[in-house]
Amino acid sequence: MLGPDLELLISIPEQNLGELSYTDSTPEAFADWVANLPMANLGELSRQLYRAINELNRLKCKPETRSKMLEDIRKPIHYACEELSKHFLNASITPQEKQRKVINLVTSLHLSLAAGYKAVLLESVPNLGSEHTRKNFSCAAHRTITEFGRVQLLSAKLYISVPKMLWKEMNEIYRFSDELGLMKYLVRDEDNLVEPDSSIKSAYKRNLLLACCRSNQLRKQEIDSVWVLFERWANYVELGRKYLASAVFCINLSEDQAPRHKSLLHEELSDFYYGFDTAELITRITSHLSSANSTITHLEMPINISNGLLHHLHHSLGILTKRTFKRIASDGSLELAVGLSAMHYYTSGRTSFQPHLFGMEPIDLDNSTESRVSRAKSNDPWSNAFDAAAITSPKSIPSESVIDYTNHPESADKDFPVHTTSLINTSPGGYCIQWGGHIPKNVQAGELLCVRENDEKSWSIAVIRWIRYSKQKGTQLGIELLAPRAKPCAVQQLNKTGKHSEFLRGLLLPELSSISQPSTLITPRLPFKEGNKVILRFSGIESKCILAATVSETGSFSQYTLRATDVLDSKSAQLEEETQQPKTEISLEDEFDSLWPSL
């Protein structure tokens, strides 16, 4: 039975239409209309769906009738949203005007569909004593939370905040359903890839996981991957009042807020707070990472993801770590170039890649801590020491080898543009920057950068750790410094059978004694992996090494410690010397009018 104080506090459009303008207002006529939608014409399809769902939400009808119509139109709306998303998800993180309109349209379609299911919820409340109504209510609650999850996923991939009141209403629907005891009902959702039948609680916990995983530190493809994983991993996390004492996260079901780290709260936790306990999931991830070669399954993996992404989830869903460095507000500028190729070009003094492929003298990359390459230390890591570095001439090249060593910096600079951004704050560990204007497509979380402040000549090595975008503030990036300097090189993977790989760009980073990190090598993400034997070439030097241990990996690069397989010469003094270097308002409908023909 419903308690006298049990009330569902959500908003819905006013039901003021007696009939639909585009078809008869019966489930049968509506289903026929849906079956004849122009699925091959995305612009016309989107226009008709936008009009149809908004009229349906205002139609006066029984909740059972509304549910049937919503189920019919749900799949076409999802199809249209997926197709429309191709207009902006593969573009720059700063949307152009047309892309912004498409983003608003996709968001509006999802929220309008959710509004229809919210109407079913409110219309069903008076009859919740009936088992049939409770099941219908459970389905509508599940659908609403799922649509909110799709909006949340879209916002994550665009690095923007979710719409206002989304968390307020999602939390309210979950609270109401939980108090009614509706978590026992399973709802079928054919759009799910792993768990076609799930409860309201599972759908809600999936959204909570996405909110907690620091998605602004992930690439769009990685966000898609974790969304699939969380469908299954929702079974490994707990939610409720009884978990409040032990949980790392908590959520206030009366607020318009996502879950937060409990350690950040300084208020008394009221009865509206639920604990969100990720302990079992963290334990399973830890076991999975520590037993990579074991046949025992600690963690169900419906899709394959990298260990780097698993490590990210382990950190983001676990205990909050404090910042190592204090941030200081800054109003200066930061120059940067994006990607490994650009970094290679500028750290080599604007030299093309080809010369790095030649020279056959080895370096000593002994695996001991006494190795000279590992002992490379910087007295002045931010000085411009590259031009002052000792130069070793490579061994002579056979006369029949025709090599063009001519550099054309002016032409190459166009391929590797340098961008000037505004500093928001700085710390010894990195920067927070504001990037105005158009942003290249390759700017994404986990991408490598070379950076320098103001008029400094030397380039430091960095990585984009997080991205945040808003229409008011524009695009902000969090940048972590990896090293004050790098030595460009060429890296070749040695295969046991068949041909070896081509030489690819690499960067040797000096030892960072402050964090007890030995000299490391940065390579492209593929084809290299831990344990590979490789050849390093640079400045007339060559040596065979093993990629010993993975220090870091993202979707763009991997960073390894090195272990030598041979020590053929004492050229490491040069490497030591060279790596000792630093550092007006309109309605949505009016706005969409010009959009339909162009889709």
Rosetta blueprint (number, residue, H / E / L):
1 M L
2 L L
3 G L
4 P L
5 D L
6 L L
7 E L
8 L L
9 L L
10 I L
11 S L
12 I L
13 P L
14 E L
15 Q L
16 N L
17 L E
18 G L
19 E L
20 L L
21 S L
22 Y L
23 T L
24 D L
25 S L
26 T L
27 P H
28 E H
29 A H
30 F H
31 A H
32 D H
33 W H
34 V H
35 A H
36 N L
37 L L
38 P L
39 M L
40 A L
41 N L
42 L H
43 G H
44 E H
45 L H
46 S H
47 R H
48 Q H
49 L H
50 Y H
51 R H
52 A H
53 I H
54 N H
55 E H
56 L H
57 N H
58 R H
59 L E
60 K L
61 C L
62 K L
63 P H
64 E H
65 T H
66 R H
67 S H
68 K H
69 M H
70 L H
71 E H
72 D H
73 I H
74 R H
75 K H
76 P H
77 I H
78 H H
79 Y H
80 A H
81 C H
82 E H
83 E H
84 L H
85 S H
86 K L
87 H L
88 F L
89 L L
90 N L
91 A L
92 S L
93 I L
94 T L
95 P L
96 Q L
97 E H
98 K H
99 Q H
100 R H
101 K H
102 V H
103 I H
104 N H
105 L H
106 V H
107 T H
108 S H
109 L H
110 H H
111 L H
112 S H
113 L H
114 A H
115 A H
116 G H
117 Y H
118 K H
119 A H
120 V H
121 L H
122 L H
123 E H
124 S H
125 V H
126 P H
127 N H
128 L L
129 G L
130 S L
131 E H
132 H H
133 T H
134 R H
135 K H
136 N H
137 F H
138 S H
139 C H
140 A H
141 A H
142 H H
143 R H
144 T H
145 I H
146 T H
147 E H
148 F H
149 G H
150 R H
151 V H
152 Q H
153 L H
154 L H
155 S H
156 A H
157 K H
158 L H
159 Y L
160 I L
161 S L
162 V L
163 P L
164 K L
165 M L
166 L H
167 W H
168 K H
169 E H
170 M H
171 N H
172 E H
173 I H
174 Y H
175 R H
176 F H
177 S H
178 D H
179 E H
180 L L
181 G L
182 L L
183 M L
184 K L
185 Y L
186 L L
187 V E
188 R E
189 D L
190 E L
191 D L
192 N L
193 L L
194 V L
195 E L
196 P L
197 D E
198 S E
199 S L
200 I H
201 K H
202 S H
203 A H
204 Y H
205 K H
206 R H
207 N H
208 L H
209 L H
210 L H
211 A H
212 C H
213 C L
214 R L
215 S H
216 N H
217 Q H
218 L L
219 R L
220 K H
221 Q H
222 E H
223 I H
224 D H
225 S H
226 V H
227 W H
228 V H
229 L H
230 F H
231 E H
232 R H
233 W H
234 A H
235 N H
236 Y H
237 V L
238 E E
239 L E
240 G E
241 R H
242 K H
243 Y H
244 L L
245 A L
246 S L
247 A L
248 V L
249 F E
250 C E
251 I E
252 N E
253 L L
254 S L
255 E L
256 D L
257 Q L
258 A L
259 P L
260 R E
261 H E
262 K H
263 S H
264 L H
265 L L
266 H L
267 E L
268 E L
269 L L
270 S L
271 D L
272 F L
273 Y E
274 Y E
275 G E
276 F E
277 D E
278 T L
279 A H
280 E H
281 L H
282 I H
283 T H
284 R H
285 I H
286 T H
287 S H
288 H H
289 L H
290 S H
291 S L
292 A L
293 N L
294 S L
295 T L
296 I L
297 T L
298 H L
299 L L
300 E L
301 M L
302 P L
303 I L
304 N L
305 I L
306 S L
307 N H
308 G H
309 L H
310 L H
311 H H
312 H H
313 L H
314 H H
315 H H
316 S H
317 L L
318 G L
319 I L
320 L L
321 T L
322 K L
323 R L
324 T L
325 F L
326 K L
327 R L
328 I E
329 A E
330 S L
331 D L
332 G L
333 S E
334 L E
335 E E
336 L E
337 A E
338 V E
339 G L
340 L H
341 S H
342 A H
343 M H
344 H H
345 Y H
346 Y H
347 T H
348 S L
349 G L
350 R L
351 T L
352 S L
353 F L
354 Q H
355 P H
356 H H
357 L H
358 F L
359 G L
360 M L
361 E E
362 P L
363 I L
364 D L
365 L L
366 D L
367 N L
368 S L
369 T L
370 E L
371 S L
372 R L
373 V L
374 S L
375 R L
376 A L
377 K L
378 S L
379 N L
380 D L
381 P L
382 W L
383 S L
384 N L
385 A L
386 F L
387 D L
388 A L
389 A L
390 A L
391 I L
392 T L
393 S L
394 P L
395 K L
396 S L
397 I L
398 P L
399 S L
400 E L
401 S L
402 V L
403 I L
404 D L
405 Y L
406 T L
407 N L
408 H L
409 P H
410 E H
411 S H
412 A H
413 D H
414 K H
415 D H
416 F L
417 P L
418 V L
419 H E
420 T E
421 T E
422 S E
423 L E
424 I E
425 N E
426 T E
427 S E
428 P L
429 G L
430 G E
431 Y E
432 C E
433 I E
434 Q E
435 W E
436 G L
437 G L
438 H L
439 I L
440 P L
441 K L
442 N L
443 V L
444 Q L
445 A L
446 G L
447 E L
448 L E
449 L E
450 C E
451 V E
452 R E
453 E E
454 N L
455 D L
456 E L
457 K L
458 S L
459 W L
460 S E
461 I E
462 A E
463 V E
464 I E
465 R E
466 W E
467 I E
468 R E
469 Y E
470 S E
471 K L
472 Q L
473 K L
474 G E
475 T E
476 Q E
477 L E
478 G E
479 I E
480 E E
481 L E
482 L E
483 A E
484 P L
485 R L
486 A L
487 K E
488 P E
489 C E
490 A E
491 V E
492 Q E
493 Q E
494 L E
495 N L
496 K L
497 T L
498 G L
499 K L
500 H L
501 S L
502 E L
503 F L
504 L E
505 R E
506 G E
507 L E
508 L E
509 L E
510 P L
511 E L
512 L E
513 S H
514 S H
515 I H
516 S L
517 Q E
518 P L
519 S L
520 T E
521 L E
522 I E
523 T E
524 P E
525 R L
526 L L
527 P L
528 F L
529 K L
530 E L
531 G L
532 N L
533 K E
534 V E
535 I E
536 L E
537 R E
538 F E
539 S L
540 G L
541 I E
542 E E
543 S E
544 K E
545 C E
546 I E
547 L E
548 A E
549 A E
550 T E
551 V E
552 S E
553 E E
554 T L
555 G L
556 S L
557 F E
558 S E
559 Q E
560 Y E
561 T E
562 L E
563 R E
564 A E
565 T L
566 D L
567 V L
568 L L
569 D L
570 S L
571 K L
572 S H
573 A H
574 Q H
575 L H
576 E H
577 E H
578 E H
579 T H
580 Q L
581 Q L
582 P L
583 K L
584 T L
585 E L
586 I L
587 S L
588 L H
589 E H
590 D H
591 E H
592 F H
593 D H
594 S L
595 L L
596 W H
597 P H
598 S H
599 L L
